[in-house]
Amino acid sequence: MRVCVMGLWHLGCVTAGCLAAAGHDVVGLDADPEVIAELRKGVPPLFEPGLEQLIKDGLASGALRFETDGKSAVIDADVLWVTFDTPVDDDDCPQVEAVAGPVADIVPELPDGCLVLISSQLPVGTTRRLAGHAGARATFAYSPENLRLGKAIEVFTRPDRVVVGLQSEADRGKVTALLAPFTSNVVWMDLEAAEMTKHAINAFLATSVAFMNEIAALCEMVGADAKDVERGLKSEERIGPKAYLSPGGAYAGGTLARDVTTLADLGRKLDVPIGLLSAVRDSNSEHRSWALRKLKARHGTLSGRRIAILGLTYKSGTSTLRRSAAVELALSLGAEGATVVAFDPAIHELPSGLAGQICLAGSPAAALAHADAVVLSTPWPKIQDLDWPGLIASMKCPIVIDANWVLAGRLRSHPGIAYAAVGLPWSVA
């Protein structure tokens, strides 16, 4: 099948590479000539395990090529798969026109009978609106993205199921053939239901995160171990072991925040009371300052303190700093007068806007030397496997802030170390 993948950042590069590896004839389309120039060399615009090799294999086989010219990219396409990473503003509201505009512009260039499959995260109703503007030129479908940073290729090629909303039932066969190399378990529905399913999944996960972190905050105050409470919750058969219920850091801006905001805004516009989702957003925002509160409680003033942060990226397994909780913490510490020294194995140079506010260390040891505290933010395996007692011995104050309990088994009872995790009272052996 001939597929044009439009929008080549994280989702688009993974989609294009996986489709080409599965035997489809794929053209990747993006308006940024620098991105296309690098992709033609086999270099994706960001790190994802296995992605660079996947792109290079697709180029070598001839199954994958990249273009900036939309007309030539879609000239014989059976499917236009829209994969822009939908940008959000500072309030986590999706910038819809960043996706809708390019789609509307390319529709006149599509061959008759082309299917436009949208996976970019968009507010419910957007796909139907785009289909209305396209008229009979093309039909539309919506399949929510299921991008998992650090595991994107595995999740794309071996999904547990794929949700697809159709404008026309006549496109079911085309979508089935497109997805056949990856799964036959497709959950079919209409456009609005598919869009709403994505909103609902992310809002449910966000609610679970906020709920557990509020329980964890109470655990810290009453002396309960939140991990024990987690085990108790997941032993309940109506909740289950895979529930999104682990005490830890707040969910960052991005997919969860975008959909909570979208649904809350939709409720206001339709005059439907949905106070729960507004409360989820407020609860998560409050929890984002957990590490900062812990440091201030321990040190009082942070002015003049040297704070080490290990891990800056949004998530381990990726190089993106966009909406990173670690970067947000670093900026907050700087505003308190602290010096922030950070290490991340995927970051070798900071963007100009951060370079003057964060000192980038060449190793974990350099970051921790003479530090007044260390915050483990992004749990890269390389960071987890360090000689932690030895590193902490070089610190001025042996204080470890570890929201996600990554080092709890090794450090919470270690002599002389003050250790904090979400839902655990300060542990000083």
Salt bridges, closest charged atoms under 4 A:
GLU38 OE2 - LYS41 NZ 3.20
GLU48 OE1 - HIS10 NE2 2.70
GLU52 OE2 - LYS56 NZ 2.88
GLU67 OE1 - ARG40 NH2 3.59
GLU67 OE2 - ARG65 NH1 2.96
ASP76 OD2 - ARG2 NE 3.84
ASP78 OD1 - ARG2 NH2 3.44
ASP92 OD1 - ARG323 NH2 2.56
GLU97 OE2 - ARG129 NH2 3.76
ASP112 OD1 - ARG137 NH1 3.99
GLU145 OE2 - LYS198 NZ 3.71
ASP160 OD1 - ARG161 NH1 3.83
GLU169 OE1 - ARG172 NH2 3.09
GLU192 OE2 - ARG128 NE 2.88
GLU220 OE1 - LYS294 NZ 3.01
ASP225 OD2 - ARG412 NH1 3.11
ASP228 OD1 - ARG231 NH2 2.86
GLU230 OE1 - LYS227 NZ 3.13
GLU230 OE2 - LYS234 NZ 2.76
GLU236 OE2 - ARG238 NE 2.84
ASP259 OD1 - HIS199 ND1 2.49
ASP265 OD1 - ARG268 NH2 2.02
GLU286 OE2 - ARG293 NH1 3.73
GLU328 OE1 - ARG288 NH2 2.37
GLU336 OE2 - LYS296 NZ 3.32
ASP372 OD1 - ARG305 NH1 3.28
